[in-house]
Amino acid sequence: MLSKEAAKLKEMIDRAIEDHELTTIEYEKILMLANADMKIDAQERQLLAQLHELLNSGAVKRVPG
């Protein structure tokens, strides 16, 4: 089961995956949420790694905004 913070993070990442785009603002919000408690746990680290993998592969594109 995901922690409350990891669940929110997953929701935000899932939205980016759905529309295949991640705005700069969305990316910053994701990072702020992950760092909100000053600790990135294993679940959050895994979700962030998944996001970066999708960005690196081009499956999700960074766009202005």
Protein Blocks (a to p, Z undefined) as FASTA:
>chain_A
ZZfklmmmmmmmmmmmmnopacfklmmmmmmmmmmnopacfklmmmmmmmmmmmmnomac
cdeZZ
